[in-house]
Amino acid sequence: MAPNFTECSIKFLNSSVPYYNYTYNGSVSGIFKSNALRIFNNRSVLISVDGCRHLCHTGNDYYPWKDAAATITTWVLPVIGLLLQAPYESNEFWRTFWALVRWTGSPVASLSYILWNIKVTSKCALIVDMATTYEEIPGQNSQFAQIRDSFYILSVMNQYSMKQRMPAVTAEAAEKLIRTALFSDSLQLTNSDDRTHSLVKRRCQLANVIRRGRKKGVVPVFITLMWFLFSLAISIQAAWGQYGSNAEAHNMALGFLLSWLPILILTSIVDRNPVAANSILLELNCLLDDVRSALSDPELRTIYIRDTGGIQEDFAWINNVIDEEFFRQGFFTQFAGQGRVRWHYGVAHPILEGIERTFMAEDWGRNWLRNASARTLMVKGPDRPAGLRHFDFRMIWQIMSSVCLVYGTVGGAFILSYWTPTVGLGCRSGGYLIFVVVALGIFAAEFLVWWLIEWAPEGHTSRMESNRSRLIRAAKDKLSGPLDWWGSLTLRDRIEIFVLRPLEIGNFTWLVYIVIAQTFGFYQNCNCMASIWGGQGGYLDFETYDSYRQYGVKYYWGFGIAVSCAVMAIGFAFVVTEYCVQSHLSTEEYANAVRGLMRTRRFKKYAHVFRDIPEHLIAFGKFCCHKIFGRHIRDGRRSLVWTWKTKSASTPLAVNENTRLHISRESRSEDGSFLDGIDIDDDDIDVALQDIQLDPM
């Protein structure tokens, strides 16, 4: 027989013969603690778990349809609406399914990748912004517009994964190939003198194609988000009128449990995917193939080396991209944005880091494009490149942010369910705890695998696979089919298929169960209502809402609501801000992009007080490390930091990559003229002088 707790409470409290055997005589905690004396004197309001089972019966007291329908309308439908706005890929059922499982089953890891990609895109937009002075934005045919196209293409490349098994020499050559494809303006793609087939024009056309193919749909995402927030506001208002009520508390907690989901969906408008991801994949690979083909042509390669003022030894890497079969099958393999692919780091950050470290961060800053060797330095890169597989531990900021977003929102739900009588760890609060612990465990396992197990180079196995390789080779003759497939997998692949994916499916299923259970009342039974998981509960109370108000439950509720709402507000503010300050990079119309960039600059200038907080924290951290460990901490930043101020520089010439007029910082004579240290190639002095643009001193 199913219990009816309303009738059971009346029967227990109003019986002429007290149910002494059913009365709870143990200790109480939580909001009752300050009223322990009154509770001990009035034990008739507390019933033990065993007494509940005998008097109220076992089973679930399911919610009536009107209550379940209210929960469906308030939470389930808005959540479904949010999920429908997720950045799925068209006509890719299984990729869509696995992406949904990953986002909902492993939100900490998914948000870490998404926030990292947003960081990279933000860096691309920042570098473009800092290319000129604060007041200046050149026209559509300027060097600035070309740089804007280059860094936008780089940000899109970052959303695609490259081949896993890459020889070290190929990885270094691949980085130089990408640099050449993005930043060179002197490489000819054909032997024709027609400039419509130039690399600059090719990049411009590709950038326009990507911008036109970028998914729009930002307004529906915001509308769906407003629906969710409106439902949350209604739930808070309704619950505050009846604070202490189990039904209202857990209904509101369900909303907070899922509050990280709108943040994740909202980030997709920044880390946006193309309408046809496979088509853009082909376009990016075609760009690299065209550049590789041009470098393969002896005549074009000779012209390129001559125009860049280098020597043959500087371009020995070209042989690695000409003869390598690796590149002829497509360098980029699949769309990996929005955290849908595990261990995706992207190609952009190592390139951006090299550019900043080489000349941009400390030496130039604002208006770096006036540097005479800017293009040459971007194409060449640092003398000691970190490599495309390089992992930057500055990603810890994104990791910590994702943990705070998920744990902050779910933490509010946990506080509400835990501190609402009966106080203690029960089915609801315990279910929330299981979800976030499993999510954090998946995240920790994934990054541990990333750190310990590298992608196996072509023709080699990773460290941890070497002990098993002999057994696999011995068994291949007997079981060719399954072992051929097994042998083609790296250790990372095996861990993903047999460990991480099942965990994500399990956590996703657990989350769905929590929503269904709270919607229809699966937790309305003696065990769950008594909160016996953590050993603190063990009883049911039949107090009224007025009694809960006297016990101070509103303070716990207020704290839980404040935590979740504050984390959501910070997450929303961050995503909307990043969308606004990065949109000039992806805007299709150049005039609109110019207006957006000017607004971005004004916003950053007026908001610099808040944006300087991380800089002060970093400086304080360096100071503490110096005092505690006694180590010398390098001055300055490795990263380019936004400012509206332009540094004074000793090199006033802005030239293109094919200009070989090299002016060192020591070239200025005592009277301020440039006399010493100038190295001019006499054979091409006319070409060099044509490309020189004198900036005002």
N, C-alpha and C positions, 0 to 999 in steps of 0.2 A: 504493500500500500504506500502510495506517494505521500510525503509529509505536506502539511499545511502549517507553516510557521506562524501565521496570524492566529489561527485557531489554537495552536499549541501554546502560544504565549498567553492567551486568555485563560486557557485551561490551567496552566502552571501558576499564573499570578493570582487568579481569583478562586482557586480551590479552597473550600472550607477546611479541608484536611491538607496541611502542607506536605509537599513531596520531599520529606527530609532525605530520603535515599537518593533523590535526583539533584539535590542542591549541591552546588560547587563549593568546596571548602579549602581549595588551594590558594596560592598567592596570586595576586593580580598585579598588572604592570601597566605602563603607559599612562593614559589620561586619568586612570583610576588611582594612580599611585598617590597623588596628593590628597585623595579623598578615601584613603584606605580604611580609616576608622569608621566612616559612615558605611562603606561597603561591607565591612565585617559585621556591623550591626544590622545590616539589611541584606542578608545573604539570599533572601527569597527572590531577588531579581536575577540571580545567576544560576544557570543550570549546567550540569556537567555534560560531557560528550556522551557518556553512557546513558545518562538520564535522557538526553535528547533522542538517542536512538530508540529507547524504550517508549518514551512518552510521545515523541513526534514522529516516530517511525523512520526507516531508512529510505534511501532513494533521493531523487531531486524534486524540489518544489519549483517546477519550470515557470518562467514568467508567462503571464497571459499575453495573447497575441498583440494587444494594443501596446504593451510595454516593449515587446520585441520589435514591433513595427516602428516605434519611436526611436529605438536604438539604430535600426536599419536606416531610417531616414536621416538621423543625426550624424551617424558615423560611417556606416558601411557604404552607402551610396557616394558620399564625398570622397572616400578613400578609393573606391572603384573609379570615380571620375579622375582622381589624381593619377592613378595607374594608367588610365587610358591616354594621358598626356605624356607618358614617359617616352623617351627617344628610341622607339623601336625601329627596326629596319624592315622595309617593305619586302614582302614575299620571302621572308626568312623565318619560317615557323620555329624551327628548333633553336636558332640563334636568339629569337625573341623569347622563347621559353626559358632558356638558360640564363639570359640576361635578367628576366624577371626573378628567377630563383636566386640569382647572385645578389641583386639589389636588395631584396627583402630578407634573404637568409644570411647575408653577410654585409650589413650596412656599414660597419666600421671600415672594412677593407675597401668597399666600393667608394665610399666618400673620400678615403685617402687618395685613391687614384684620381678621382674627379677633381678634388681640390688641387692636387699636384698639376694636373693639366691646365686648370684655371690659372695657377701660378705662372706656368710657362707662357700661356697666351698673354697674361698680363705683362710679363717681361717683354714680349715682342711688341706689344702696344706701347710700353714705356720707352723702349729704345727708339721707336718711330717718333714718339712725342718729343724726345730729347734731341732729335736730329737737328733741329733748328732753334733759333731764339724763341723766347716766350711770345713775342708779338708777331712772328713771321710764320706763314705757311705758304710755300711756293705753289706755283701753278701745276696743272695736271701733267705737263710734259717735263717736269723738273726732275732732278736727281732725288728729291724728297719723295715724289710719287713713285719712282722706281724702287726706292728703299721700302716704301709702304707695301708694295706688291711682294717684294722678296720676303719680308718678315711675316706677311699674312700666309704665304705659301708654306713657310717653315712651321707656322703654328698649326696648319692643317696636316702637314707631314707628321707632326707629333701625335696625331690621333691614329696613325696607322702603325702596325707592328712590322718589324723587319724580320728577315729570316733568322731562325734560331741558331743554327749551326754555322758560324762564321769564323774563318781563320783570322788570326790576329792581324796579319798583314793586309787582309782584305778589309777588315774593319777600319784600319787607318786610312786605306785608300778610299773607302766608302765615305768617310767623313770629308775628305778633301774633294771628292766628287760632288757631294751635296753642297759644299761651300762654293765650288765653282759654278754649279747650276743656279745657285740663288743670288750670288753677289757679283759675279764677273760681268763686266760690260764690254769686254774686248774679244771674247771668244766668238768666232764666226761658226755658225752651224752648217753653212754650205759654202761652196767656192764662189757662189754668185755674189755680186756687189749689191744685190737688192737688200736694203735694210729692213724690209718687211719680214725677212727670215732671220733677223738677228735674235740673239738670246734675250736681250731686253724686251723686244716685242713679244717673244714667245712667253716670257714670264707675265707680261701684261695681259695677254690673251688668257693664259691659264688662271690668273687671279680673278679676272672677270667671270670666267666660267664657274669657278668655285663660289664666288659671291652670288651669282645668279642661282646656283644650285644649293645654296645654304637654306636649311629649313627655316621657315618663318614661324608662324604659329605661336608667337610670344603672348599675344593677347588672350587666347584660350587658356594658356597655362596660368596667367594671372587671375582670370575669372574663376577657374577651378580652385585656385589657391584661396581666393576671397570666400568662396563657398565653404571651404574647410574652416577658415578662421571665423567666419560668421557662426558656423555650427559650434565651434569651440566657445565662442563668446556666449552664445545662448546657454550652453551647458554649464558654464561657470556661473552665469546669472541665476539659472534655475537651482543649481546646487547650493549656492550661497544662501538662498532663502530657506533651505532645509539642511544646512550643514550638520553632519552627524549621521545622516541617512545612508545606509549601506548602498541602496540602489543608486542614489545620486552620486555618491563618492566614486563608485566603481564605474559608472557610466562616464564620468569626467576623466577618470584614470585611463579608460580605454582610449580616449582622444589623445591624451598625453603620451600614451604608449606608442602611438603612430605618428607623433608630431615630427619625428625626424624625416618621415617620408616626403612631406611637402618641401623640406629643405633640399632633399636629394633630387626631387623632380625639378625644383627651381634652378638648381645648378646646371641642369641640362640646357637652359637657354643661353648659358655662357659657353659651356663645353658642348657646343651644338654640333650635331651630325649633319652631313649632306643629305639631300633627298635621295640621291643615287650614290651610295657609298662606293659601290664597285666601279662605277663609271669614273669617279674621282680617283680611285686607286689606279685605274689604267692611265689616266692623264698624268699622274705623278710619276709612274714608272716610265711613261713615254718621254717625259722631260729628262729624266736621268739617262734614258737610252739615247736620246738625241745628243746630249752633251757627251756621253761616252763615245758615240759614233764620230762626233766631231774631233774628239781627242785621238781617236784611232786613225784618223786621216793624217798621213805624214805632213802634207802641205799645210793643213789648218793648224796642226800642232806646232809646226815650226813658226808660223805666223803668230800664234798665241804666245809662245815662249819669247819671241822677239818683242812683241808689244808689251809684255809685262816686265821686260827688263831683267829676266832671270837667266839662269843657265840650265843646261840639260840635267844636271844632277838634282836640281830643285824639283824637277818634274818626273823623277824616276817612278813615282807612285802610279803614273798613268799606265805603265805596263801592267800593273796589277788589276786594273779595271778593263783593260783591253782583252787580255788573255783569260780572264777568270770566267768560267762557266756560270759562276754564282750570279752574276749580274744579268746574264742573258735570259734568265727565267723570271725576272721581276724582283726588284729589291724589296719592295713593300708587299706584304702578303694578305693582310686583312684589316678591316676597320676595327680599332680597339679602343675607341674613345668611350667616355662615360663609365669607366671602370668595368666594362663588360669582359675584358680579357685579363687574365691573371698575369702578374709580373710584367706588365707593360710599362715601360719607362719612357719610351719615345726617343727621337733623335735630336730634339730641339735643344734640350738643356745643355748637353756638352758643347754644342756649337755656341749657344748664347754665353755660357760661362767663359769659353775661350775668347770670345769677342770682348767681353767686359774686362777680363784679366789682362788682355793684350794692350789695350790703349784707352778704353772707354771710361771705366769706372773712376780711376784716380787722376788720369792725366787730362781728360777733356770734359766729361760731363755734358752739360747743356750745350747745344750747337756743335756736337761732335762731327757733324758732316763737313764742317769747314776744314777738318784735318786733311792735309794733302794726300796722305797715304791710307785714308779710311777704307776704301774699297780693297786696296792691296792687302791690308792687314786682315780684313774680314775673309778674304779668299784664302790667304795663307794660313791663318789660325796661329795658335801659340806654338812655340818651339817644341814643347812637350805636351802634346794633346792628351787629355785624360781618356779618350776613347768613347765610342758610342755606348759601350756597356758600363760606363762609369756610373756608380751610384753616389749621389751627393747626400751626405747626412743632414744637410739643411732641410731635407724632406721631413725631418722630425716635426717641424712646425705643422705641416699638413696632417701628419699622423695624430699629433696631439689634438688638433682641432677636430678631426673626425671623431675621436674618442669622446671629447667634451660634448659635441653635438648630440651624439647618440645617447651617451650616459646622462647628459643633462636633461634631455626631454623625458627619457624613460625613468630617470630618477624622480621626477615629480610624480609620475604615476605610481611608483613604488611607495613614496612617502604617503600619498593619499590612501592607498589600500592597506599599508602596514599599520598606520596610526588610526584608521577608522575602526571602532570596536567591531569585533573583538581584536584587540591590539596583538600583533604578532605576525609571524611568517605563515601565511596560509596559501591556499591554492592560487589566488590572484597575485599577491605580491611575490610568492615563490615562482609562479609562472613567468612573471616579468624578469625576475632574477636569472632564471634558467636561460631565457632568450638572450639577454645581454652577455652573460658569461660565455655561452656557446659562440656568440658573434665575436667576442673578444678572443676566444680560443682559436677560431678559424683565422682571424686576422693575425694572431701571433704565430700560428703554424705556417701561414702563407709567407710571412716576412722572414721567418726562420729558414724556410726552404730557399727563399730568394738569396739570403745571405750565405748559406752553407753550400748550396748546390748551384754551380754556374751552368749556363748552357754549354753543352758539349761541343767543342770545335769540330769542324768537318773532318771526318775520318778518325775521331777520337771519342772516348767515353769519358764521362766525368769521374771524379775521384771515387765517389761512392758506388759507381757502377762497375768499376774494374774487377772487383772480386767475383761478380756474377757473370762476367762475359764468357768465361771458359765453359760454364755450365750451359749457357744458352747456345754456344756454338756446337757443343757436343750433342745437344738434343734437337738441333735443327733438322738433321737428316731424318729423324723419326717423325717429328711433328712439324711439318713445314708451315702449314697455314697459320694456326694461332701464334706460333712462336715467331713467324716472320713479322706479324703485326706487333707482337710484344717487343721484339728486338728493334723495331723501328721507333719505339717510344723512348724518350729520355726519362731519366729518373723523375724529373719534374712532372712530365706527362703522367707517369704512373701514380704519383702522389695526388695529382689533381683528380684523376679519374676515379681512383679507388678510396681516397681519403677525404679530400676537400669537397668535392661535389656531393657525395652522400651526406656530409655534415651540413652543407647548405640546404639540401633538400629537406633534411630533418628539421632544421631550424625554421625554414619557411613553413613547413607543415605544422610545426608547433605554434607559430604565430597565427596561422589560420585557425587552428584549434582554439586558441585563446579568444579570438574575436567571436567565433561561433559560440563558445561556452558562455561568454559574458552576454551575448545577445539573447540567448534563449534560456539561460538560467541553469547551465550545467553545474555551476558552483553553489547552487542553493541546496546544500545538504549539511548534515551535522558536522562532518569532518572539515569541510572547507570553511564553514562559518565559524568554527571554533578555533581556527588558526593554530593548528597543532604541529606544523612542520618544524618550527624552531624551538619548541619546548616551552614557549611563553604563554600560549593560550590555554586551551583545554576546557573552555567553557563558552556558553552563549549568554548574552545579556539581553534582557527584554526592557531596557530603559527607553525613555522617550527622547525626542530630539532636544527638548528643553533641558534635559539632564546632561546631554552631551555638551550643550553650550556652556553649562556651568562648569564642566570639567576642563574646558579650554581646548576643545578639539579644533576650534577655528584657527588657532595659532599654527597647528600642524598643517591644516589645509592651506592656510595662507602661504606658508613657507613652500609647500609643494607646488602650488600654483605659480608662485613667484619664480621659482627655479626654472620650471619648464618654459614659462612665458619669456623670461629673460634670455634663455638660450635660443629659443625660437626667434626672438626679435634680433639678437645679434647675428644669427645665421641669415635671416632675411635681409638685414641691412647690408651685410657683407656681399651677398650674391647680387643684390640690386645695384650696389655701388660698382662692383666689378663689371657687371653688364654695361653700365653707363660709360665707364672709363675705357672699356675695350671696344665698344661698338664702332668707333671710327675706323678700326682696322678692317672690319668686314662689311662696312656700308658700301653699297654698290655705286651710288651716285657720289662723285668726288666732291661736289659742292656741299652735299649734306654731310659728308665725312669731315670736311673743313669746319663746318659749323659745330659739329659734335666735338671735334678736337679742341676748338676754342673754348667751348663750355667746360670740357674736361679740365683744361688748364686753369680756368677761373675757379672751378670747384676745388681742385687740388691746392691752389694757392690759398684760398680762404680756409680750407680744412687742414692746413699743414700742421696745426697744433696737435690734432689728434693723430695724424699720420706720422708725426715725429716720435710718438710713444715707443714704437718698436726700436727706433734708433737709440733712444735713451736706455732702454732695457738691455740692448746689445752692448752698449758702452759700459753699463753698470756690470754686466756679466764678465766682460773682459777685465775690468778693474778688480773684481772679486777673484778671478782666476790668477791674476798677477799677484795679488796679496796673499792668497792661500797657497798657491803652488810655486810662487817665485819665478814663474816662467815669463819670458818676454813675449808680449802680445803685440802682433803687428798693428801699426796704425792704419787708419783708413778702412774702407770697405772693399770687399772683392766684388760687390754687386753695384750696379748703377742705381743711384738714389735720386728720386725726382726732386727737382728744384727749378725755380723760375729764373735763377741767377745764372749768368754765363761767366765761366772762368776766363780770365785773361790768358792768352796763349802766345807763345813766341813764334808760332808757325801760322802766318796769316794767309796761306795759299790753299785753296780748295780745288783739287784737280781730280781727274778720273783715273781709273786703274791703269790705263795705257800711257799715262804720263810718267816719264822717268826722270823727273826733276826732284832730287832728293835734298831736302833742307833739314839739317839737324838742328837740335836745340842750341848748339854752340855756334850756329852759322851767323848770328847777328854780330856785327862789328861794334866797336865802341860808340860810333856815331848813330847807331840804330839801323844802318843799311845792311843788306844781305850781300856780303862779299866773299866770305870764306866758307868752306865746307860745301860748296855747290858742285854737284856732279851732274853734268849734262852730256847726254849722248848726242854727239854732233850729227850723226846720220838721221836722227829723228827730231831735231830741235824744232822744226816747223810744226810737227804733230804735237809736240809737248806744249809749245806756246799757244796753240789753238785751244787747248783744253784748260789753260790756266784762267781762273777767275779770281781777281784780287778782291779780298775782303777789306773793309776799312780797318785801319789800325785801332 
